[in-house]
Amino acid sequence: MSDHILEMRHITKEFPGVKALDDVSLEVRRGEIHALVGENGAGKSTLMNVLSGIYPHGSYEGEIVYNGKPCRFSTIRDSEKSGIVIIHQELALVPFLSIAENMFLGNERGSALNINWNETYAKADELLQVVGLHESSHTLIKDISVGKQQLVEIAKALSKNVQLLILDEPTASLNESDSMKLLNLLKEFKKKGVTSIIISHKLNEIAYVADQITIIRDGSVIETLDMAQTAVDEGRIIRGMVGRELTNRFPRREHHVSDEVVLEVEHWSVQHALYSDRTVVDDVSFILKKGEVVGIAGLMGAGRTELAMSIFGRSYGNDIRGTLKIHGKEVVLNSERDAIRHGLAYVTEDRKGNGLILSNPIRVNTSLARLDKVSRHRVIDLDLEHNLAVDMKDKLGIKCPTVEQIVGNLSGGNQQKVLLAKWMFAEPDIMILDEPTRGIDVGAKYEIYCIINDLVAAGKSVIMISSEMPEVLGMCDRIYVMSEGKIVGEMNADSATQERIMSSILSVNKGA
């Protein structure tokens, strides 16, 4: 019989009106990489929050046995003392503190009255070497990339003598290269006896790194697959996650693209918001036609988000230059309000930070971009706001008991639908979607793809920014490729391939 570092027995966790976990049992072998997969809202993160003490003992039913002993964690600090460390999808780092300060925040080196800074920085540098990060521990968090910040979080976990490392969507914001580095690092930790539990929607990564895969659906464990003994492909995992075959990842759409150009961007250049001598968008020109989905592909840091935000009412950047035409007429959009008035919407990649007010209900978030539709003389008609929010909830299939549900309590996929509802409520002609399916499962992705198809079928036009090349290829009519702030390629969907997109990027990088 295998040595189990963790057994979670008959865990049940309820929230008002929702049973998030229903008699869930999970066994994790010592020194393995164990994956948890399931749709958004299936209960994966809730189960890990129970394990780590975020939901304290007494707030759930069932038993946790760790290293052969029953555990009753009341706080996250209790679980960390036992060697269980959780790294959330939203990284818990302070931007204006150094790497070392972040690494030992709440776990300071030295005495209660005197921090030993020499020991702090020396130990931090040592741990950075372990995770393969060649930065000085004096570097501020704000000055390193998201991929490097993820490695800092792992180094921070190592500083707490981690035995069981939990990673919730660790590669959601990383490019392929950084993702592979992180996954290989987990394999190295495995050789040293560290056990990992990884939650991810990227099934190819799960298949690459996991020893066992537990599938959770609607708060219950469906099955656990042993990768050494079972032939597992993505189709098998998806079947367990969604309860059905998903034969096509992308819904079919009749391509009825008009010749009418609804958006024209000419010679658009943008300087960095903080470093005005740095050009982040460099002489970009492109067009968007009515009823068209145009993809913007590229690696992280290519300037795609900066381009989108600068177009949307100059919400990013300095010294923005170029010409913007909507329906053939030149316009100057000096604010987000101007952009909304001219029929533009921008669905941010950061739904929790910039897109939604998580502490407010669905009703309030839905109407945020167009309060004039639910108010008279600047007084909001709450009944009208409620009824219109219910209409949007039904139209987009948002899973919730009521539109008074707090958005922060929804799954990632349903939060993304609320964000789409907010901008669809504004009735735009042009929607800019920045990583619209980041961090959500294949079933929720399919539903969002259907929403996009419905938008263009109704005559709307969509710009889709995505780091997932299969998504760009599967959903777009035309694709622009960006690299280092420039448009380096344009291709139609029927002739585009991942190889062509990457060769466009790499040819520019080689030339540089």
C-alpha positions in Angstrom: 0.0 0.0 0.0 1.3 3.4 -1.0 2.4 5.9 1.7 -0.2 8.7 1.7 0.9 12.1 2.9 -2.8 13.4 2.8 -6.2 11.9 3.2 -9.3 14.1 3.1 -12.3 12.1 4.2 -16.0 12.9 3.5 -15.5 16.6 3.2 -18.8 18.6 2.9 -18.7 22.4 2.7 -21.8 24.6 2.3 -22.3 28.3 1.5 -25.7 30.1 1.7 -27.8 28.4 -0.9 -24.9 26.3 -2.4 -23.3 23.0 -1.5 -19.8 23.6 -2.8 -18.4 20.2 -1.6 -20.5 17.0 -1.2 -18.9 14.1 0.6 -15.5 14.6 -1.1 -12.7 12.2 -0.3 -9.1 12.6 -1.7 -5.9 10.6 -1.2 -2.5 12.0 -2.1 0.6 9.8 -2.2 3.9 11.2 -0.7 6.2 12.6 -3.3 3.8 12.7 -6.2 2.3 15.5 -8.3 -1.5 15.2 -7.9 -3.7 17.2 -10.3 -7.2 18.4 -9.5 -9.3 19.2 -12.6 -12.9 20.2 -13.1 -15.1 23.0 -14.4 -15.2 26.4 -12.7 -17.3 26.1 -9.6 -16.7 22.4 -9.4 -15.2 22.8 -5.9 -11.4 22.4 -6.5 -10.3 25.7 -4.9 -12.8 25.3 -2.1 -11.4 21.8 -1.3 -7.8 23.3 -1.1 -9.0 26.2 1.0 -10.4 23.7 3.5 -7.1 21.9 3.5 -5.0 25.0 4.0 -7.2 26.4 6.9 -8.6 29.3 4.9 -11.9 27.7 5.7 -11.3 26.8 9.4 -12.1 23.5 11.1 -15.7 23.7 12.2 -16.9 25.4 9.0 -17.0 22.1 7.1 -17.9 18.5 7.8 -15.3 15.7 7.4 -11.8 14.9 8.5 -8.3 15.8 7.3 -5.4 13.3 8.0 -2.0 14.7 7.2 1.2 12.6 7.8 -0.9 10.0 9.6 -2.4 12.5 12.1 -5.8 14.2 12.2 -5.5 17.9 11.6 -7.8 20.8 12.6 -6.4 23.9 11.1 -8.0 27.2 12.2 -5.9 29.5 10.1 -3.6 29.4 7.1 -0.7 29.9 9.6 -1.6 26.6 11.3 -1.3 24.6 8.0 2.0 26.4 7.1 3.5 25.3 10.4 2.7 21.7 9.3 4.4 22.2 5.9 1.3 22.8 3.8 1.7 25.9 1.6 -0.9 27.2 -0.9 -0.1 29.5 -3.8 -3.2 31.2 -5.2 -3.8 32.3 -8.8 -3.8 35.9 -7.7 -0.2 36.2 -6.4 0.1 37.6 -2.8 3.1 39.8 -3.4 3.6 43.5 -2.5 4.9 45.3 -5.6 7.0 48.0 -3.9 8.8 45.6 -1.6 11.9 43.7 -2.6 11.9 40.0 -3.4 13.5 39.2 -0.1 11.1 41.3 1.9 8.2 39.6 0.2 9.7 36.2 0.7 9.9 36.5 4.5 6.9 38.8 5.1 5.3 37.5 8.2 8.2 35.0 8.6 11.0 37.5 9.3 14.6 36.4 10.0 16.0 37.7 13.3 14.4 38.6 16.6 11.0 40.1 17.3 12.5 43.6 17.6 15.4 43.4 15.1 15.2 41.9 11.6 18.5 40.4 10.5 18.7 41.8 7.0 22.0 40.1 6.1 20.4 36.7 6.8 17.2 37.7 5.0 18.9 38.7 1.7 21.4 35.8 1.9 18.7 33.2 2.5 16.5 34.7 -0.2 19.4 34.6 -2.8 19.9 31.0 -1.9 16.3 30.1 -2.4 16.1 32.0 -5.7 18.9 29.8 -7.0 16.9 26.7 -6.0 14.0 27.9 -8.2 16.2 29.0 -11.0 15.6 32.7 -10.7 18.8 34.7 -11.3 17.5 38.0 -9.9 19.0 39.9 -6.9 16.8 39.5 -3.9 17.0 43.3 -3.5 15.0 43.7 -6.8 11.5 45.2 -6.3 8.6 42.8 -7.2 7.1 45.5 -9.6 10.3 45.3 -11.7 10.0 41.6 -12.6 7.7 39.7 -14.9 4.7 37.7 -13.8 6.5 34.4 -14.6 9.3 35.5 -12.3 6.9 36.6 -9.6 5.4 33.0 -9.7 8.9 31.6 -9.0 9.2 34.1 -6.1 6.0 32.6 -4.6 7.5 29.1 -4.9 10.7 30.3 -3.3 8.6 31.9 -0.5 6.9 28.5 0.0 10.3 26.8 0.3 11.3 29.3 3.0 8.5 27.8 5.1 9.9 24.2 4.8 7.1 23.1 2.5 6.2 19.4 2.4 2.9 19.7 0.5 2.8 22.5 -2.1 -0.6 23.5 -3.5 -0.7 25.5 -6.7 -4.0 27.0 -7.9 -3.8 27.8 -11.7 0.0 28.5 -11.5 0.4 28.9 -15.3 -2.7 30.9 -16.1 -0.8 34.1 -16.7 2.4 32.6 -18.0 3.6 32.1 -21.6 4.5 28.6 -22.8 8.2 29.0 -22.0 7.6 30.1 -18.4 4.9 27.5 -17.9 7.3 24.7 -18.9 10.0 26.0 -16.6 7.5 25.9 -13.7 6.3 22.4 -14.5 9.8 21.1 -14.7 10.6 22.8 -11.4 7.7 20.8 -9.8 9.3 17.6 -11.2 12.6 18.6 -9.6 10.9 19.1 -6.3 9.3 15.7 -6.6 12.8 14.1 -6.8 13.5 15.9 -3.5 10.4 14.4 -1.8 8.1 17.5 -2.1 4.5 16.6 -2.8 2.5 18.9 -5.0 -1.2 19.4 -5.7 -1.8 21.4 -8.9 -5.2 22.9 -10.0 -5.1 23.7 -13.7 -7.4 24.0 -16.8 -4.5 23.4 -19.2 -5.0 19.7 -19.8 -1.8 19.3 -21.9 0.2 20.5 -18.9 -1.7 18.2 -16.5 -0.9 15.2 -18.7 2.8 16.3 -18.8 3.3 16.7 -15.1 0.8 14.7 -13.1 1.1 11.2 -11.5 -2.6 11.1 -10.6 -5.6 13.2 -11.7 -8.7 13.6 -9.6 -11.7 14.9 -11.5 -14.3 16.9 -9.6 -17.7 17.8 -10.9 -20.5 19.7 -9.1 -18.8 19.4 -5.7 -18.2 15.6 -6.0 -15.3 13.4 -7.0 -16.0 11.6 -10.2 -12.8 9.5 -10.5 -9.1 9.5 -9.8 -6.9 8.4 -12.8 -3.5 6.9 -12.2 -1.3 8.0 -15.2 1.0 5.1 -14.8 -1.7 2.5 -15.1 -4.4 4.2 -17.3 -4.3 5.4 -20.9 -5.5 9.0 -20.4 -6.1 11.6 -23.1 -7.7 15.0 -23.0 -11.0 13.6 -24.2 -11.2 11.3 -21.3 -10.5 14.1 -18.8 -13.0 16.4 -20.5 -15.7 13.7 -20.4 -15.3 13.4 -16.7 -15.2 17.2 -16.2 -18.3 18.1 -18.2 -20.2 14.9 -18.1 -20.4 14.6 -21.9 -18.3 14.4 -25.0 -17.0 17.7 -26.2 -16.3 16.8 -29.8 -15.6 20.3 -31.0 -13.7 22.7 -28.9 -14.9 25.6 -30.9 -18.6 26.1 -32.0 -19.2 26.2 -35.7 -20.0 29.6 -37.1 -21.2 30.8 -40.5 -18.8 33.4 -41.7 -20.8 36.4 -42.9 -18.2 39.1 -42.7 -19.3 42.4 -44.4 -17.0 44.5 -46.5 -17.9 47.5 -44.3 -14.9 48.6 -42.2 -16.2 49.6 -38.7 -12.8 50.4 -37.1 -9.6 51.6 -38.7 -6.4 52.2 -36.8 -3.6 54.0 -38.6 0.0 54.6 -37.5 -0.8 54.1 -33.8 2.1 54.5 -31.4 2.1 54.5 -27.6 4.7 55.2 -25.0 5.0 53.3 -21.7 2.8 54.6 -18.9 5.7 55.1 -16.5 8.8 55.1 -18.7 8.0 57.6 -21.4 11.2 56.9 -23.4 10.0 53.3 -24.0 7.7 52.6 -27.0 5.2 49.8 -26.3 3.1 50.2 -29.5 5.0 51.1 -32.6 3.3 52.4 -35.7 0.5 49.9 -35.7 -2.2 49.9 -38.4 -5.1 47.5 -38.8 -8.8 47.3 -39.7 -11.9 45.5 -38.4 -14.9 44.7 -40.5 -18.6 44.4 -39.5 -19.4 40.9 -38.3 -15.7 39.9 -38.0 -13.7 38.3 -35.3 -10.1 39.6 -35.6 -7.5 37.9 -33.5 -4.3 39.5 -32.1 -1.7 36.9 -31.4 1.7 37.3 -29.8 3.8 36.5 -26.8 3.5 38.1 -23.4 4.9 41.6 -23.6 4.2 42.1 -27.3 2.1 45.2 -26.7 -1.4 43.7 -27.3 -3.0 44.8 -24.1 -1.4 48.3 -24.4 -2.7 48.6 -27.9 -6.3 47.7 -26.8 -6.3 49.9 -23.7 -4.9 52.9 -25.6 -7.6 52.6 -28.2 -10.3 52.4 -25.6 -10.3 56.0 -24.5 -6.5 56.3 -23.9 -6.9 54.2 -20.7 -3.2 53.3 -21.0 0.0 55.0 -22.1 1.6 58.4 -22.8 2.1 60.4 -25.9 -0.5 58.4 -27.9 -0.2 59.2 -31.6 -2.1 58.0 -34.7 -5.6 58.1 -36.3 -8.7 56.3 -35.2 -11.7 56.0 -37.5 -15.1 54.5 -36.5 -17.5 53.8 -39.4 -15.3 55.9 -41.6 -15.2 59.0 -39.5 -12.1 60.1 -37.6 -12.7 60.3 -33.9 -10.7 61.4 -30.8 -11.4 59.3 -27.7 -10.0 61.1 -24.7 -11.7 59.0 -22.1 -13.4 55.6 -21.5 -16.7 57.5 -21.5 -15.9 58.8 -25.0 -15.1 55.2 -26.1 -18.4 53.9 -24.7 -20.3 56.7 -26.4 -18.8 55.8 -29.7 -19.8 52.1 -29.4 -16.5 50.5 -28.0 -16.2 48.1 -25.1 -13.1 46.7 -23.6 -13.3 43.4 -21.6 -10.1 43.5 -19.5 -7.9 40.4 -18.9 -7.9 41.3 -15.2 -11.5 40.7 -14.3 -10.9 40.7 -10.6 -8.7 43.8 -10.4 -10.1 46.1 -13.1 -13.2 44.4 -14.5 -15.6 43.8 -11.7 -16.4 45.0 -8.2 -16.2 41.7 -6.4 -17.9 42.9 -3.2 -21.0 44.0 -5.2 -23.8 41.8 -6.5 -24.3 40.8 -10.2 -27.0 43.4 -10.5 -24.7 46.3 -9.8 -21.8 45.0 -11.9 -24.1 44.4 -14.9 -25.2 48.1 -15.2 -21.9 49.8 -14.3 -20.9 50.7 -17.9 -24.3 52.3 -18.8 -26.0 53.6 -15.6 -28.0 56.0 -17.8 -30.0 53.0 -19.0 -31.3 52.3 -15.4 -31.5 55.8 -14.0 -33.6 58.9 -14.3 -32.3 62.3 -13.2 -29.3 60.5 -11.7 -31.4 58.3 -9.5 -31.1 54.5 -10.2 -34.4 52.6 -10.7 -33.5 49.5 -8.7 -36.4 47.4 -10.1 -35.4 48.2 -13.6 -31.8 47.5 -12.9 -32.8 44.1 -11.3 -35.0 43.1 -14.2 -32.4 44.0 -16.9 -29.7 42.1 -14.9 -32.0 39.1 -14.8 -32.4 39.3 -18.6 -28.6 39.4 -19.1 -28.1 36.5 -16.6 -30.6 34.3 -18.5 -29.1 35.3 -21.9 -25.6 34.4 -20.9 -26.4 31.4 -18.7 -24.8 32.8 -15.6 -25.2 30.1 -12.9 -26.4 31.8 -9.7 -29.5 31.6 -7.5 -30.2 35.4 -7.9 -28.7 38.5 -9.4 -28.2 39.7 -5.8 -25.4 37.1 -5.5 -22.0 38.7 -4.7 -19.7 38.4 -7.7 -16.7 37.4 -5.6 -18.6 34.2 -4.6 -19.0 33.1 -8.2 -16.7 30.7 -10.1 -14.2 32.2 -12.5 -16.3 31.2 -15.6 -19.4 32.9 -14.2 -17.4 36.0 -13.2 -16.2 36.2 -16.8 -19.8 36.0 -18.0 -20.8 38.8 -15.6 -17.9 40.9 -17.1 -19.3 40.1 -20.6 -22.8 41.0 -19.5 -21.6 44.3 -18.2 -20.2 45.3 -21.6 -23.0 43.7 -23.6 -25.4 45.8 -21.5 -23.6 48.8 -22.9 -24.7 47.8 -26.4 -21.4 48.3 -28.2 -20.7 47.8 -31.9 -17.1 46.8 -31.3 -16.0 44.6 -28.4 -12.3 44.2 -27.5 -11.8 40.9 -25.6 -8.5 40.7 -23.8 -7.8 37.0 -22.8 -11.6 36.3 -22.5 -11.1 32.7 -21.4 -8.1 32.9 -19.2 -8.3 30.7 -16.1 -11.6 29.0 -17.0 -12.4 25.5 -17.9 -13.1 24.0 -21.3 -16.9 23.9 -20.8 -17.1 27.5 -19.8 -14.8 28.4 -22.7 -17.2 26.8 -25.1 -20.1 28.8 -23.7 -18.1 32.1 -24.1 -17.2 31.1 -27.7 -20.9 30.7 -28.4 -21.5 34.2 -26.9 -18.9 35.6 -29.2 -20.5 33.9 -32.2 -23.9 35.3 -31.2 -22.4 38.8 -31.1 -21.0 38.7 -34.6 -24.1 37.0 -35.9 -26.0 40.1 -34.6 -23.7 42.4 -36.6 -21.2 43.3 -33.9 -17.4 43.1 -34.4 -14.9 41.6 -32.1 -11.2 42.0 -31.5 -9.9 38.9 -29.6 -6.5 39.0 -27.8 -5.4 35.6 -26.7 -2.2 33.8 -25.8 -3.7 30.5 -26.7 -3.0 29.9 -30.3 -5.6 27.1 -30.8 -8.2 29.6 -29.6 -7.1 32.3 -32.0 -7.1 29.8 -34.9 -10.4 28.3 -33.9 -12.4 31.5 -33.4 -11.0 34.2 -35.7 -11.7 35.2 -39.3 -8.4 37.1 -39.6 -5.3 37.2 -37.4 -2.8 39.9 -36.8 0.5 38.9 -35.1 2.3 41.4 -32.8 5.8 41.3 -31.6 7.8 44.0 -29.7 5.0 46.5 -30.2 4.7 46.0 -34.0 2.3 44.2 -36.3 4.6 41.6 -37.9 2.1 39.4 -39.7 -1.5 39.2 -41.0 -3.2 36.1 -42.2 -6.7 34.7 -42.9 -8.0 31.9 -40.7 -8.0 29.3 -43.5 -4.3 29.8 -44.1 -3.1 30.4 -40.5 -1.3 27.8 -38.5 0.6 27.9 -35.2 3.8 27.4 -37.1 3.1 30.5 -39.3 2.3 32.6 -36.3 5.4 31.6 -34.4 7.6 32.1 -37.5 6.3 35.6 -37.9 7.3 36.4 -34.3 10.6 34.6 -34.4 11.7 36.2 -37.7 11.4 39.6 -36.2 13.2 38.6 -33.0 16.1 37.2 -35.1 16.2 40.4 -37.1 16.5 42.4 -33.9 
